[in-house]
Amino acid sequence: MSELPLAAVDRIIRKATGVRVSEEAAKALAEQLEEMGMTISREASVFAKHANRKTITGADIKLAIKK
């Protein structure tokens, strides 16, 4: 089960496409977004540790996305 609110995911899809969205579609996207978020977060954590920081910054996230 995803931790992202389905209503927010539904709005993202509708904003991008302008069409109606099924609950199943919102759930599927939420799962994928959460999976991608976890992967990016793990990579950002590596960057923060390399810089001897305990806090992940926005720059770490952006670097992780680029990688």
PDB file of N, CA, C and O in Angstrom:
ATOM      1  N   MET A   1       0.845  -1.185   0.000  1.00  0.00           N
ATOM      2  CA  MET A   1       0.000   0.000   0.000  1.00  0.00           C
ATOM      3  C   MET A   1       0.885   1.241   0.000  1.00  0.00           C
ATOM      4  O   MET A   1       1.850   1.338   0.758  1.00  0.00           O
ATOM      5  N   SER A   2       0.545   2.154  -0.838  1.00  0.00           N
ATOM      6  CA  SER A   2       1.326   3.374  -0.984  1.00  0.00           C
ATOM      7  C   SER A   2       1.022   4.355   0.149  1.00  0.00           C
ATOM      8  O   SER A   2      -0.079   4.375   0.698  1.00  0.00           O
ATOM      9  N   GLU A   3       2.013   5.155   0.477  1.00  0.00           N
ATOM     10  CA  GLU A   3       1.834   6.181   1.496  1.00  0.00           C
ATOM     11  C   GLU A   3       1.388   7.508   0.888  1.00  0.00           C
ATOM     12  O   GLU A   3       1.012   8.430   1.612  1.00  0.00           O
ATOM     13  N   LEU A   4       1.429   7.603  -0.425  1.00  0.00           N
ATOM     14  CA  LEU A   4       0.993   8.826  -1.087  1.00  0.00           C
ATOM     15  C   LEU A   4      -0.533   8.865  -1.149  1.00  0.00           C
ATOM     16  O   LEU A   4      -1.163   7.848  -1.438  1.00  0.00           O
ATOM     17  N   PRO A   5      -1.132  10.022  -0.882  1.00  0.00           N
ATOM     18  CA  PRO A   5      -2.587  10.115  -0.962  1.00  0.00           C
ATOM     19  C   PRO A   5      -3.062   9.963  -2.405  1.00  0.00           C
ATOM     20  O   PRO A   5      -2.541  10.607  -3.315  1.00  0.00           O
ATOM     21  N   LEU A   6      -4.062   9.098  -2.596  1.00  0.00           N
ATOM     22  CA  LEU A   6      -4.557   8.845  -3.949  1.00  0.00           C
ATOM     23  C   LEU A   6      -5.164  10.089  -4.578  1.00  0.00           C
ATOM     24  O   LEU A   6      -5.084  10.270  -5.793  1.00  0.00           O
ATOM     25  N   ALA A   7      -5.766  10.940  -3.772  1.00  0.00           N
ATOM     26  CA  ALA A   7      -6.361  12.162  -4.318  1.00  0.00           C
ATOM     27  C   ALA A   7      -5.284  13.046  -4.957  1.00  0.00           C
ATOM     28  O   ALA A   7      -5.512  13.640  -6.010  1.00  0.00           O
ATOM     29  N   ALA A   8      -4.132  13.129  -4.329  1.00  0.00           N
ATOM     30  CA  ALA A   8      -3.044  13.941  -4.877  1.00  0.00           C
ATOM     31  C   ALA A   8      -2.509  13.335  -6.175  1.00  0.00           C
ATOM     32  O   ALA A   8      -2.223  14.052  -7.134  1.00  0.00           O
ATOM     33  N   VAL A   9      -2.378  12.022  -6.195  1.00  0.00           N
ATOM     34  CA  VAL A   9      -1.900  11.340  -7.406  1.00  0.00           C
ATOM     35  C   VAL A   9      -2.927  11.501  -8.522  1.00  0.00           C
ATOM     36  O   VAL A   9      -2.563  11.723  -9.676  1.00  0.00           O
ATOM     37  N   ASP A  10      -4.201  11.391  -8.181  1.00  0.00           N
ATOM     38  CA  ASP A  10      -5.277  11.594  -9.146  1.00  0.00           C
ATOM     39  C   ASP A  10      -5.178  12.991  -9.761  1.00  0.00           C
ATOM     40  O   ASP A  10      -5.308  13.144 -10.976  1.00  0.00           O
ATOM     41  N   ARG A  11      -4.947  14.014  -8.923  1.00  0.00           N
ATOM     42  CA  ARG A  11      -4.813  15.389  -9.430  1.00  0.00           C
ATOM     43  C   ARG A  11      -3.617  15.533 -10.359  1.00  0.00           C
ATOM     44  O   ARG A  11      -3.692  16.243 -11.361  1.00  0.00           O
ATOM     45  N   ILE A  12      -2.516  14.865 -10.034  1.00  0.00           N
ATOM     46  CA  ILE A  12      -1.322  14.927 -10.896  1.00  0.00           C
ATOM     47  C   ILE A  12      -1.646  14.374 -12.275  1.00  0.00           C
ATOM     48  O   ILE A  12      -1.304  14.981 -13.290  1.00  0.00           O
ATOM     49  N   ILE A  13      -2.303  13.226 -12.311  1.00  0.00           N
ATOM     50  CA  ILE A  13      -2.639  12.607 -13.601  1.00  0.00           C
ATOM     51  C   ILE A  13      -3.611  13.493 -14.381  1.00  0.00           C
ATOM     52  O   ILE A  13      -3.422  13.728 -15.574  1.00  0.00           O
ATOM     53  N   ARG A  14      -4.657  13.986 -13.699  1.00  0.00           N
ATOM     54  CA  ARG A  14      -5.644  14.836 -14.387  1.00  0.00           C
ATOM     55  C   ARG A  14      -5.015  16.124 -14.881  1.00  0.00           C
ATOM     56  O   ARG A  14      -5.356  16.607 -15.961  1.00  0.00           O
ATOM     57  N   LYS A  15      -4.101  16.687 -14.103  1.00  0.00           N
ATOM     58  CA  LYS A  15      -3.431  17.927 -14.515  1.00  0.00           C
ATOM     59  C   LYS A  15      -2.566  17.684 -15.753  1.00  0.00           C
ATOM     60  O   LYS A  15      -2.475  18.545 -16.629  1.00  0.00           O
ATOM     61  N   ALA A  16      -1.936  16.521 -15.824  1.00  0.00           N
ATOM     62  CA  ALA A  16      -1.054  16.201 -16.949  1.00  0.00           C
ATOM     63  C   ALA A  16      -1.834  15.813 -18.204  1.00  0.00           C
ATOM     64  O   ALA A  16      -1.386  16.066 -19.322  1.00  0.00           O
ATOM     65  N   THR A  17      -3.006  15.197 -18.014  1.00  0.00           N
ATOM     66  CA  THR A  17      -3.709  14.640 -19.169  1.00  0.00           C
ATOM     67  C   THR A  17      -5.055  15.294 -19.469  1.00  0.00           C
ATOM     68  O   THR A  17      -5.471  15.351 -20.626  1.00  0.00           O
ATOM     69  N   GLY A  18      -5.731  15.783 -18.443  1.00  0.00           N
ATOM     70  CA  GLY A  18      -7.049  16.369 -18.647  1.00  0.00           C
ATOM     71  C   GLY A  18      -8.167  15.353 -18.796  1.00  0.00           C
ATOM     72  O   GLY A  18      -9.279  15.706 -19.187  1.00  0.00           O
ATOM     73  N   VAL A  19      -7.884  14.101 -18.489  1.00  0.00           N
ATOM     74  CA  VAL A  19      -8.909  13.056 -18.616  1.00  0.00           C
ATOM     75  C   VAL A  19      -9.229  12.438 -17.257  1.00  0.00           C
ATOM     76  O   VAL A  19      -8.498  12.632 -16.286  1.00  0.00           O
ATOM     77  N   ARG A  20     -10.327  11.697 -17.204  1.00  0.00           N
ATOM     78  CA  ARG A  20     -10.725  11.028 -15.972  1.00  0.00           C
ATOM     79  C   ARG A  20      -9.718   9.943 -15.614  1.00  0.00           C
ATOM     80  O   ARG A  20      -9.044   9.392 -16.485  1.00  0.00           O
ATOM     81  N   VAL A  21      -9.625   9.644 -14.317  1.00  0.00           N
ATOM     82  CA  VAL A  21      -8.619   8.706 -13.815  1.00  0.00           C
ATOM     83  C   VAL A  21      -9.305   7.668 -12.931  1.00  0.00           C
ATOM     84  O   VAL A  21     -10.073   8.016 -12.035  1.00  0.00           O
ATOM     85  N   SER A  22      -9.026   6.402 -13.188  1.00  0.00           N
ATOM     86  CA  SER A  22      -9.582   5.352 -12.344  1.00  0.00           C
ATOM     87  C   SER A  22      -8.770   5.251 -11.060  1.00  0.00           C
ATOM     88  O   SER A  22      -7.613   5.667 -11.009  1.00  0.00           O
ATOM     89  N   GLU A  23      -9.383   4.699 -10.036  1.00  0.00           N
ATOM     90  CA  GLU A  23      -8.688   4.499  -8.766  1.00  0.00           C
ATOM     91  C   GLU A  23      -7.500   3.560  -8.959  1.00  0.00           C
ATOM     92  O   GLU A  23      -6.446   3.742  -8.350  1.00  0.00           O
ATOM     93  N   GLU A  24      -7.685   2.554  -9.815  1.00  0.00           N
ATOM     94  CA  GLU A  24      -6.617   1.600 -10.107  1.00  0.00           C
ATOM     95  C   GLU A  24      -5.405   2.299 -10.719  1.00  0.00           C
ATOM     96  O   GLU A  24      -4.264   1.981 -10.385  1.00  0.00           O
ATOM     97  N   ALA A  25      -5.658   3.255 -11.618  1.00  0.00           N
ATOM     98  CA  ALA A  25      -4.563   3.994 -12.253  1.00  0.00           C
ATOM     99  C   ALA A  25      -3.831   4.852 -11.233  1.00  0.00           C
ATOM    100  O   ALA A  25      -2.602   4.920 -11.243  1.00  0.00           O
ATOM    101  N   ALA A  26      -4.575   5.501 -10.359  1.00  0.00           N
ATOM    102  CA  ALA A  26      -3.957   6.335  -9.326  1.00  0.00           C
ATOM    103  C   ALA A  26      -3.114   5.482  -8.383  1.00  0.00           C
ATOM    104  O   ALA A  26      -2.018   5.880  -7.989  1.00  0.00           O
ATOM    105  N   LYS A  27      -3.631   4.305  -8.023  1.00  0.00           N
ATOM    106  CA  LYS A  27      -2.870   3.404  -7.148  1.00  0.00           C
ATOM    107  C   LYS A  27      -1.586   2.932  -7.823  1.00  0.00           C
ATOM    108  O   LYS A  27      -0.531   2.877  -7.191  1.00  0.00           O
ATOM    109  N   ALA A  28      -1.678   2.590  -9.117  1.00  0.00           N
ATOM    110  CA  ALA A  28      -0.508   2.109  -9.845  1.00  0.00           C
ATOM    111  C   ALA A  28       0.570   3.189  -9.919  1.00  0.00           C
ATOM    112  O   ALA A  28       1.750   2.911  -9.702  1.00  0.00           O
ATOM    113  N   LEU A  29       0.161   4.421 -10.227  1.00  0.00           N
ATOM    114  CA  LEU A  29       1.143   5.513 -10.296  1.00  0.00           C
ATOM    115  C   LEU A  29       1.724   5.802  -8.925  1.00  0.00           C
ATOM    116  O   LEU A  29       2.923   6.055  -8.806  1.00  0.00           O
ATOM    117  N   ALA A  30       0.902   5.770  -7.896  1.00  0.00           N
ATOM    118  CA  ALA A  30       1.386   6.034  -6.532  1.00  0.00           C
ATOM    119  C   ALA A  30       2.458   5.020  -6.137  1.00  0.00           C
ATOM    120  O   ALA A  30       3.466   5.381  -5.531  1.00  0.00           O
ATOM    121  N   GLU A  31       2.239   3.760  -6.477  1.00  0.00           N
ATOM    122  CA  GLU A  31       3.230   2.719  -6.164  1.00  0.00           C
ATOM    123  C   GLU A  31       4.541   2.982  -6.886  1.00  0.00           C
ATOM    124  O   GLU A  31       5.617   2.854  -6.301  1.00  0.00           O
ATOM    125  N   GLN A  32       4.449   3.355  -8.170  1.00  0.00           N
ATOM    126  CA  GLN A  32       5.660   3.627  -8.943  1.00  0.00           C
ATOM    127  C   GLN A  32       6.387   4.858  -8.430  1.00  0.00           C
ATOM    128  O   GLN A  32       7.615   4.865  -8.342  1.00  0.00           O
ATOM    129  N   LEU A  33       5.641   5.896  -8.092  1.00  0.00           N
ATOM    130  CA  LEU A  33       6.263   7.115  -7.562  1.00  0.00           C
ATOM    131  C   LEU A  33       6.963   6.837  -6.239  1.00  0.00           C
ATOM    132  O   LEU A  33       8.055   7.344  -5.983  1.00  0.00           O
ATOM    133  N   GLU A  34       6.326   6.030  -5.409  1.00  0.00           N
ATOM    134  CA  GLU A  34       6.940   5.698  -4.126  1.00  0.00           C
ATOM    135  C   GLU A  34       8.220   4.888  -4.335  1.00  0.00           C
ATOM    136  O   GLU A  34       9.220   5.116  -3.654  1.00  0.00           O
ATOM    137  N   GLU A  35       8.187   3.957  -5.264  1.00  0.00           N
ATOM    138  CA  GLU A  35       9.372   3.148  -5.559  1.00  0.00           C
ATOM    139  C   GLU A  35      10.516   4.028  -6.068  1.00  0.00           C
ATOM    140  O   GLU A  35      11.661   3.889  -5.638  1.00  0.00           O
ATOM    141  N   MET A  36      10.185   4.933  -6.990  1.00  0.00           N
ATOM    142  CA  MET A  36      11.202   5.847  -7.525  1.00  0.00           C
ATOM    143  C   MET A  36      11.727   6.758  -6.427  1.00  0.00           C
ATOM    144  O   MET A  36      12.926   7.027  -6.364  1.00  0.00           O
ATOM    145  N   GLY A  37      10.847   7.230  -5.568  1.00  0.00           N
ATOM    146  CA  GLY A  37      11.243   8.097  -4.464  1.00  0.00           C
ATOM    147  C   GLY A  37      12.198   7.407  -3.511  1.00  0.00           C
ATOM    148  O   GLY A  37      13.151   8.017  -3.026  1.00  0.00           O
ATOM    149  N   MET A  38      11.945   6.134  -3.244  1.00  0.00           N
ATOM    150  CA  MET A  38      12.828   5.368  -2.355  1.00  0.00           C
ATOM    151  C   MET A  38      14.217   5.212  -2.988  1.00  0.00           C
ATOM    152  O   MET A  38      15.233   5.359  -2.308  1.00  0.00           O
ATOM    153  N   THR A  39      14.252   4.918  -4.270  1.00  0.00           N
ATOM    154  CA  THR A  39      15.526   4.746  -4.976  1.00  0.00           C
ATOM    155  C   THR A  39      16.320   6.052  -4.971  1.00  0.00           C
ATOM    156  O   THR A  39      17.513   6.061  -4.670  1.00  0.00           O
ATOM    157  N   ILE A  40      15.654   7.139  -5.302  1.00  0.00           N
ATOM    158  CA  ILE A  40      16.315   8.444  -5.321  1.00  0.00           C
ATOM    159  C   ILE A  40      16.798   8.812  -3.923  1.00  0.00           C
ATOM    160  O   ILE A  40      17.900   9.336  -3.768  1.00  0.00           O
ATOM    161  N   SER A  41      15.995   8.546  -2.919  1.00  0.00           N
ATOM    162  CA  SER A  41      16.362   8.876  -1.541  1.00  0.00           C
ATOM    163  C   SER A  41      17.590   8.102  -1.081  1.00  0.00           C
ATOM    164  O   SER A  41      18.465   8.651  -0.411  1.00  0.00           O
ATOM    165  N   ARG A  42      17.650   6.826  -1.444  1.00  0.00           N
ATOM    166  CA  ARG A  42      18.826   6.017  -1.063  1.00  0.00           C
ATOM    167  C   ARG A  42      20.093   6.592  -1.687  1.00  0.00           C
ATOM    168  O   ARG A  42      21.132   6.694  -1.034  1.00  0.00           O
ATOM    169  N   GLU A  43      19.992   6.962  -2.957  1.00  0.00           N
ATOM    170  CA  GLU A  43      21.153   7.529  -3.660  1.00  0.00           C
ATOM    171  C   GLU A  43      21.532   8.877  -3.050  1.00  0.00           C
ATOM    172  O   GLU A  43      22.717   9.163  -2.879  1.00  0.00           O
ATOM    173  N   ALA A  44      20.552   9.700  -2.725  1.00  0.00           N
ATOM    174  CA  ALA A  44      20.814  11.002  -2.105  1.00  0.00           C
ATOM    175  C   ALA A  44      21.476  10.825  -0.745  1.00  0.00           C
ATOM    176  O   ALA A  44      22.319  11.630  -0.350  1.00  0.00           O
ATOM    177  N   SER A  45      21.098   9.783  -0.035  1.00  0.00           N
ATOM    178  CA  SER A  45      21.704   9.491   1.264  1.00  0.00           C
ATOM    179  C   SER A  45      23.200   9.202   1.117  1.00  0.00           C
ATOM    180  O   SER A  45      24.003   9.603   1.959  1.00  0.00           O
ATOM    181  N   VAL A  46      23.559   8.514   0.059  1.00  0.00           N
ATOM    182  CA  VAL A  46      24.976   8.223  -0.209  1.00  0.00           C
ATOM    183  C   VAL A  46      25.738   9.531  -0.423  1.00  0.00           C
ATOM    184  O   VAL A  46      26.846   9.697   0.088  1.00  0.00           O
ATOM    185  N   PHE A  47      25.146  10.454  -1.174  1.00  0.00           N
ATOM    186  CA  PHE A  47      25.800  11.751  -1.417  1.00  0.00           C
ATOM    187  C   PHE A  47      25.970  12.527  -0.114  1.00  0.00           C
ATOM    188  O   PHE A  47      27.022  13.122   0.118  1.00  0.00           O
ATOM    189  N   ALA A  48      24.947  12.525   0.733  1.00  0.00           N
ATOM    190  CA  ALA A  48      25.023  13.244   2.008  1.00  0.00           C
ATOM    191  C   ALA A  48      26.099  12.633   2.903  1.00  0.00           C
ATOM    192  O   ALA A  48      26.871  13.361   3.529  1.00  0.00           O
ATOM    193  N   LYS A  49      26.155  11.308   2.968  1.00  0.00           N
ATOM    194  CA  LYS A  49      27.169  10.643   3.791  1.00  0.00           C
ATOM    195  C   LYS A  49      28.565  10.945   3.273  1.00  0.00           C
ATOM    196  O   LYS A  49      29.492  11.144   4.058  1.00  0.00           O
ATOM    197  N   HIS A  50      28.721  10.981   1.948  1.00  0.00           N
ATOM    198  CA  HIS A  50      30.017  11.285   1.351  1.00  0.00           C
ATOM    199  C   HIS A  50      30.471  12.695   1.739  1.00  0.00           C
ATOM    200  O   HIS A  50      31.666  12.947   1.893  1.00  0.00           O
ATOM    201  N   ALA A  51      29.520  13.601   1.894  1.00  0.00           N
ATOM    202  CA  ALA A  51      29.834  14.977   2.282  1.00  0.00           C
ATOM    203  C   ALA A  51      29.882  15.140   3.801  1.00  0.00           C
ATOM    204  O   ALA A  51      29.921  16.263   4.303  1.00  0.00           O
ATOM    205  N   ASN A  52      29.879  14.031   4.529  1.00  0.00           N
ATOM    206  CA  ASN A  52      29.917  14.035   5.997  1.00  0.00           C
ATOM    207  C   ASN A  52      28.746  14.811   6.610  1.00  0.00           C
ATOM    208  O   ASN A  52      28.915  15.544   7.585  1.00  0.00           O
ATOM    209  N   ARG A  53      27.568  14.639   6.027  1.00  0.00           N
ATOM    210  CA  ARG A  53      26.367  15.265   6.560  1.00  0.00           C
ATOM    211  C   ARG A  53      25.369  14.194   6.955  1.00  0.00           C
ATOM    212  O   ARG A  53      25.358  13.104   6.384  1.00  0.00           O
ATOM    213  N   LYS A  54      24.530  14.506   7.934  1.00  0.00           N
ATOM    214  CA  LYS A  54      23.457  13.605   8.330  1.00  0.00           C
ATOM    215  C   LYS A  54      22.132  14.013   7.695  1.00  0.00           C
ATOM    216  O   LYS A  54      21.136  13.296   7.790  1.00  0.00           O
ATOM    217  N   THR A  55      22.136  15.175   7.046  1.00  0.00           N
ATOM    218  CA  THR A  55      20.926  15.713   6.440  1.00  0.00           C
ATOM    219  C   THR A  55      21.017  15.647   4.927  1.00  0.00           C
ATOM    220  O   THR A  55      22.010  16.070   4.335  1.00  0.00           O
ATOM    221  N   ILE A  56      19.975  15.114   4.307  1.00  0.00           N
ATOM    222  CA  ILE A  56      19.888  15.093   2.849  1.00  0.00           C
ATOM    223  C   ILE A  56      19.362  16.452   2.404  1.00  0.00           C
ATOM    224  O   ILE A  56      18.346  16.925   2.913  1.00  0.00           O
ATOM    225  N   THR A  57      20.046  17.072   1.464  1.00  0.00           N
ATOM    226  CA  THR A  57      19.638  18.389   0.967  1.00  0.00           C
ATOM    227  C   THR A  57      18.953  18.254  -0.392  1.00  0.00           C
ATOM    228  O   THR A  57      18.958  17.191  -1.012  1.00  0.00           O
ATOM    229  N   GLY A  58      18.376  19.347  -0.824  1.00  0.00           N
ATOM    230  CA  GLY A  58      17.760  19.380  -2.146  1.00  0.00           C
ATOM    231  C   GLY A  58      18.783  19.099  -3.241  1.00  0.00           C
ATOM    232  O   GLY A  58      18.469  18.468  -4.250  1.00  0.00           O
ATOM    233  N   ALA A  59      19.999  19.570  -3.034  1.00  0.00           N
ATOM    234  CA  ALA A  59      21.065  19.332  -4.015  1.00  0.00           C
ATOM    235  C   ALA A  59      21.378  17.837  -4.124  1.00  0.00           C
ATOM    236  O   ALA A  59      21.662  17.334  -5.211  1.00  0.00           O
ATOM    237  N   ASP A  60      21.324  17.133  -2.990  1.00  0.00           N
ATOM    238  CA  ASP A  60      21.558  15.684  -3.014  1.00  0.00           C
ATOM    239  C   ASP A  60      20.475  14.981  -3.836  1.00  0.00           C
ATOM    240  O   ASP A  60      20.765  14.082  -4.625  1.00  0.00           O
ATOM    241  N   ILE A  61      19.242  15.400  -3.641  1.00  0.00           N
ATOM    242  CA  ILE A  61      18.128  14.816  -4.400  1.00  0.00           C
ATOM    243  C   ILE A  61      18.292  15.084  -5.890  1.00  0.00           C
ATOM    244  O   ILE A  61      18.105  14.190  -6.716  1.00  0.00           O
ATOM    245  N   LYS A  62      18.642  16.320  -6.226  1.00  0.00           N
ATOM    246  CA  LYS A  62      18.827  16.669  -7.646  1.00  0.00           C
ATOM    247  C   LYS A  62      19.963  15.878  -8.273  1.00  0.00           C
ATOM    248  O   LYS A  62      19.851  15.430  -9.414  1.00  0.00           O
ATOM    249  N   LEU A  63      21.063  15.699  -7.533  1.00  0.00           N
ATOM    250  CA  LEU A  63      22.170  14.888  -8.040  1.00  0.00           C
ATOM    251  C   LEU A  63      21.742  13.435  -8.239  1.00  0.00           C
ATOM    252  O   LEU A  63      22.103  12.809  -9.236  1.00  0.00           O
ATOM    253  N   ALA A  64      20.983  12.907  -7.306  1.00  0.00           N
ATOM    254  CA  ALA A  64      20.519  11.522  -7.394  1.00  0.00           C
ATOM    255  C   ALA A  64      19.606  11.335  -8.611  1.00  0.00           C
ATOM    256  O   ALA A  64      19.657  10.303  -9.279  1.00  0.00           O
ATOM    257  N   ILE A  65      18.784  12.327  -8.886  1.00  0.00           N
ATOM    258  CA  ILE A  65      17.890  12.239 -10.043  1.00  0.00           C
ATOM    259  C   ILE A  65      18.705  12.252 -11.342  1.00  0.00           C
ATOM    260  O   ILE A  65      18.400  11.508 -12.274  1.00  0.00           O
ATOM    261  N   LYS A  66      19.737  13.094 -11.399  1.00  0.00           N
ATOM    262  CA  LYS A  66      20.580  13.171 -12.593  1.00  0.00           C
ATOM    263  C   LYS A  66      21.306  11.868 -12.851  1.00  0.00           C
ATOM    264  O   LYS A  66      21.490  11.457 -13.997  1.00  0.00           O
ATOM    265  N   LYS A  67      21.721  11.217 -11.757  1.00  0.00           N
ATOM    266  CA  LYS A  67      22.465   9.972 -11.885  1.00  0.00           C
ATOM    267  C   LYS A  67      21.534   8.903 -12.359  1.00  0.00           C
ATOM    268  O   LYS A  67      21.949   7.758 -12.539  1.00  0.00           O
TER     269      LYS A  67
END
